[in-house]
C-alpha cells in the first residue's frame, strides 16, 4: 500500500461520506466531532520540496490517529458539485482549472499555484469535504467538524487561483449553508498567518456575512488592513506584526474579532484554520504555539454555543512545518471535541 494510503487508513477504514454520514446515528445522540478527509488530498503535488506538500496532511492524520482521538467520527470528502462551486466562483474559473490539469508532470497556472494530475480531484474534494461538514453539522449529525484536506482555499478569489489555493473552500461552504440549510447569517473567522484575501473579496458586499481575520502584516498577499471594512462594515481585520506572540494574538481576538462575532449572532461559524502563525513555521513571523490555537478554538466555541447551537466547521488552511502543524491541529481538534 502506498505511504499516503497507510497514513490515511491507519485507524479503521473510512467509508464514503454519504454512507458514513447517513449511519452516524440519531441526531440527538451525536456526541462527537466529525473529521472529514480523503486520500486524494495526499496525491496533489506542486513539485519536489514544495512547502505545501503532502507531508503536511500526512503529519496531521498521523497525529489524529492517536488514541486521544478515538471518539472522532470519520468520513470521506466527496466531490463538490458544480452548482456549489459556482456560488463562489465564476464559470470561467472552473473551466480554466479543468482544462489546465496536466496528464503528466506539472502545470503552473497562476501565482504560487501548480497543478499535477491529481490536483483537480483533490481541490474538488477539499471543497466537497467542506460542504459535507456543513451538512453534518447543520443536520445535527455531528457537534462540529474539522476538514483535513488540501489544497487550502482562502486566497482563491472568484476568478483567480493563487497562494496555493484553487477553490475557496470557506466561501463554498458558507454559501452552501445559506442555500441548503437556510443559514442566512454567515461568519468566517480566519487565524491563518496570511490574510484570506479571497474570502474578503467574495463577501465584501454581503451584508449578512462577517469575515474576521487575524494575520501578519506586512505579508503575502498584502491585503487585510484595519481600514478594509467591507461595503456594509462586515469585514473585520486585526493585523499583527512580525514577532507578535500569544499575548498580542489574544488581545486582537478579545478587542476586535470576538466582540464583533458575538454581536453579529451568526447561524454558522466557519474557521479558516491556518496554523502557519506558529513560531516554527517557515512562511510567517508570528510566535504562536499549540496552546494559542486551542485557546482561540475554545473562545469561538463559547460564542457558537450561545449564538448558533454550537455550529462550527473548521477547514485546514496553512501550516508548513509538519511537526508544528500536527501539534497545533491536535490541540485545535482536541478543543473541538470538548464541546
RATANOR-V369102 format. One record per residue. N is the residue number from 1. SS is DSSP state (H for helix, E for strand, C for the rest). PSI is psi in radians with two decimals (none if undefined). D_FIRST is the distance of its C-alpha to the first C-alpha in Angstrom with 2 decimals. Layout:
n={N:N}
ss={SS:SS}
psi={PSI:PSI}
d_first={D_FIRST:D_FIRST}
//
This chain:
n={1:2:3:4:5:6:7:8:9:10:11:12:13:14:15:16:17:18:19:20:21:22:23:24:25:26:27:28:29:30:31:32:33:34:35:36:37:38:39:40:41:42:43:44:45:46:47:48:49:50:51:52:53:54:55:56:57:58:59:60:61:62:63:64:65:66:67:68:69:70:71:72:73:74:75:76:77:78:79:80:81:82:83:84:85:86:87:88:89:90:91:92:93:94:95:96:97:98:99:100:101:102:103:104:105:106:107:108:109:110:111:112:113:114:115:116:117:118:119:120:121:122:123:124:125:126:127:128:129:130:131:132:133:134:135:136:137:138:139:140:141:142:143:144:145:146:147:148:149:150:151:152:153:154:155:156:157:158:159:160:161:162:163:164:165:166:167:168:169:170:171:172:173:174:175:176:177:178:179:180:181:182:183:184:185:186:187:188:189:190:191:192:193:194:195:196:197:198:199:200:201:202:203:204:205:206:207:208:209:210:211:212:213:214:215:216:217:218:219:220:221:222:223:224:225:226:227:228:229:230:231:232:233:234:235:236:237:238:239:240:241:242:243:244:245:246:247:248:249:250:251:252:253:254:255:256:257:258:259:260:261:262:263:264:265:266:267:268:269:270:271:272:273:274:275:276:277:278:279:280:281:282:283:284:285:286:287:288:289:290:291:292:293:294:295:296:297:298:299:300:301:302:303:304:305:306:307:308:309:310:311:312:313:314:315:316:317:318:319:320:321:322:323:324:325:326:327:328:329:330:331:332:333:334:335:336:337:338:339}
ss={C:C:H:H:H:H:H:H:C:C:C:C:C:C:C:C:H:H:H:H:H:H:C:C:C:C:H:H:H:C:C:C:E:E:E:E:E:C:C:H:H:H:H:C:C:C:C:C:C:C:C:C:C:H:H:H:H:H:H:H:H:H:H:C:C:C:H:H:H:C:C:C:E:E:E:E:C:C:C:C:C:H:H:H:H:C:C:C:C:C:H:H:H:H:H:H:H:H:H:H:C:C:C:C:C:C:E:E:E:E:C:C:E:E:E:C:C:C:H:H:H:H:H:H:H:H:H:H:H:H:H:H:H:H:H:H:H:H:H:C:C:C:C:E:E:E:E:C:C:C:C:C:C:C:C:C:C:C:C:C:C:E:C:C:E:C:C:C:H:H:H:H:H:H:H:H:H:H:H:H:H:C:C:C:C:E:E:E:E:E:C:C:C:C:C:C:H:H:H:H:H:H:H:C:C:C:C:C:E:E:E:E:E:E:E:E:C:C:C:C:C:C:C:C:C:C:C:C:C:C:C:C:C:C:E:E:E:E:E:E:C:C:C:C:E:H:H:H:H:H:H:H:H:H:H:H:H:H:H:H:H:H:H:H:C:C:C:E:E:E:E:E:E:C:C:C:C:E:C:C:C:C:C:C:C:C:E:E:C:H:H:H:H:H:H:H:H:H:H:H:H:H:H:H:H:H:H:C:C:C:C:E:E:E:E:E:C:C:C:C:C:H:H:H:H:H:H:H:H:H:H:H:H:H:H:H:C:C:C}
psi={2.34:2.74:-0.68:-0.62:-0.61:-0.79:-0.60:-0.58:0.40:-0.51:-2.49:2.69:2.47:2.22:2.98:2.66:-0.79:-0.86:-0.73:-0.86:-0.56:-0.45:0.16:-0.63:-3.11:2.43:-0.69:-0.42:-0.01:2.10:0.51:2.88:2.45:2.27:2.13:2.22:-3.11:2.46:-0.34:-0.47:-0.35:-0.25:-0.40:2.29:2.25:0.24:2.76:2.30:0.21:2.44:-0.52:1.27:2.97:-0.46:-0.40:-0.94:-0.61:-0.71:-0.70:-0.84:-0.62:-0.75:-0.68:0.01:-0.08:2.68:-0.41:-0.34:0.38:-0.42:-0.09:2.34:2.64:2.47:2.66:2.54:2.19:3.02:2.38:2.33:2.66:-0.65:-0.55:-0.70:-0.62:-0.23:-0.45:-0.38:2.69:2.67:-0.56:-0.58:-0.80:-0.76:-0.71:-0.76:-0.74:-0.68:-0.37:-0.24:2.12:2.63:-0.33:2.53:-2.57:2.60:1.82:2.30:-0.03:-3.06:1.94:0.54:2.22:2.40:2.53:-3.02:-0.33:-0.10:-0.76:-0.82:-0.74:-0.76:-0.72:-0.64:-0.48:-0.79:-0.70:-0.60:-0.66:-0.71:-0.80:-0.66:-0.74:-0.82:-0.80:-0.75:-0.76:-0.51:-0.26:0.25:-0.28:2.69:-0.84:-3.13:2.62:2.22:1.86:1.46:2.83:2.66:2.78:-3.06:-0.27:-0.18:-0.34:2.22:-3.07:-0.57:0.10:2.10:2.40:2.82:0.78:0.01:2.44:-0.99:2.57:1.58:-0.68:-0.73:-0.75:-0.76:-0.79:-0.79:-0.54:-0.72:-0.65:-0.82:-0.80:-0.43:0.09:0.36:1.64:-0.60:1.95:2.34:2.32:2.11:2.22:2.10:0.39:2.67:-0.39:2.50:2.43:1.30:-0.59:-0.77:-0.78:-0.76:-0.81:-0.62:0.19:-0.70:0.26:1.81:-0.31:0.35:2.34:2.20:2.13:2.24:2.34:2.50:2.91:2.41:2.44:2.50:2.80:2.41:0.23:0.01:3.05:0.41:2.75:-0.61:-0.12:1.74:-0.01:2.85:-0.49:0.49:0.65:0.13:2.28:1.95:2.32:1.32:2.54:2.93:2.76:2.31:-0.25:2.54:-2.67:-0.65:-0.79:-0.64:-0.82:-0.59:-0.73:-0.71:-0.85:-0.59:-0.51:-0.84:-0.99:-0.69:-0.67:-0.67:-0.78:-0.81:-0.51:-0.48:1.13:2.86:-0.18:2.47:2.19:2.29:2.21:1.61:1.49:2.44:0.35:0.08:0.04:2.54:-0.35:0.07:2.42:-0.23:-0.04:3.08:0.28:2.99:0.81:2.79:3.03:-0.66:-0.52:-0.65:-0.59:-0.74:-0.81:-0.63:-0.83:-0.66:-0.75:-0.69:-0.58:-0.77:-0.72:-0.70:-0.60:-0.60:-0.54:0.72:0.44:0.20:1.78:2.26:2.12:2.31:2.25:2.22:-1.96:-3.09:1.82:0.17:1.79:-0.72:-0.78:-0.67:-0.80:-0.77:-0.68:-0.75:-0.70:-0.73:-0.71:-0.86:-0.64:-0.69:-0.73:-0.66:-0.21:-0.15:none}
d_first={0.00:3.82:6.49:8.23:6.36:6.55:10.07:10.86:10.28:11.41:14.52:15.15:13.50:15.57:17.59:19.31:22.14:24.93:24.13:23.14:26.30:28.44:27.47:27.89:31.30:34.92:35.65:38.18:35.68:33.12:32.78:29.65:28.11:25.54:22.38:21.23:18.09:15.41:12.10:14.30:16.18:13.54:13.71:17.49:18.71:22.38:22.20:21.45:22.57:23.78:24.64:23.11:19.53:16.13:16.50:19.30:17.37:14.58:17.56:19.14:16.37:16.05:19.83:19.99:17.73:20.76:22.90:25.62:23.79:23.16:25.87:24.11:23.70:20.57:20.24:18.39:20.43:22.00:23.38:26.83:29.63:31.95:34.97:33.51:32.70:36.19:37.84:36.72:36.37:38.50:37.43:37.64:34.95:32.51:33.53:33.17:29.59:28.67:30.49:29.23:25.49:24.76:22.94:22.04:22.47:24.25:27.29:29.54:31.37:33.36:34.11:30.94:28.68:26.36:24.12:21.13:19.79:17.77:20.70:22.68:20.16:19.35:23.12:23.91:21.51:22.89:26.31:25.26:23.79:27.17:28.96:27.01:27.84:31.46:31.62:30.34:32.70:35.68:35.42:35.27:31.91:30.90:33.09:31.40:28.04:25.82:23.73:20.94:20.31:20.94:22.88:25.90:29.07:32.44:33.70:33.30:36.77:37.91:37.59:35.90:32.33:32.71:31.52:27.74:28.51:28.42:29.48:31.54:29.44:32.21:34.89:32.98:32.36:35.97:37.51:35.40:36.77:40.22:39.97:37.91:39.22:42.60:41.88:44.50:44.46:41.23:40.49:37.83:37.76:36.01:35.59:33.45:35.22:35.71:37.95:36.46:38.80:37.10:37.53:41.08:41.90:40.64:42.59:45.58:47.99:46.58:49.11:46.89:43.89:43.80:41.60:41.92:40.27:40.41:39.26:40.43:43.23:43.73:40.11:38.04:38.79:42.42:43.07:43.64:47.22:49.21:51.47:48.75:49.50:48.84:51.39:51.95:51.37:47.91:46.04:46.06:44.97:45.20:44.33:43.85:44.55:42.67:42.84:43.18:41.40:41.10:44.85:45.26:42.17:43.52:46.95:45.70:44.03:47.11:49.68:48.19:44.89:45.14:48.77:48.17:45.09:47.11:50.12:48.09:47.05:43.84:42.29:38.72:37.48:34.45:33.22:31.99:30.20:29.93:29.58:30.66:34.09:32.71:34.81:31.95:30.65:31.26:32.46:35.17:38.14:38.37:37.98:36.38:34.36:32.03:35.10:36.56:33.67:34.05:37.77:37.62:35.28:37.74:40.68:39.27:38.41:42.02:43.28:40.77:41.94:45.50:45.22:42.36:41.30:38.55:36.69:34.35:31.22:29.56:27.50:25.56:27.37:27.62:26.72:25.66:25.45:22.10:23.53:26.69:24.96:22.85:26.08:28.03:25.73:25.61:29.41:29.68:27.51:29.25:32.51:31.47:30.69:34.26:35.88}
//
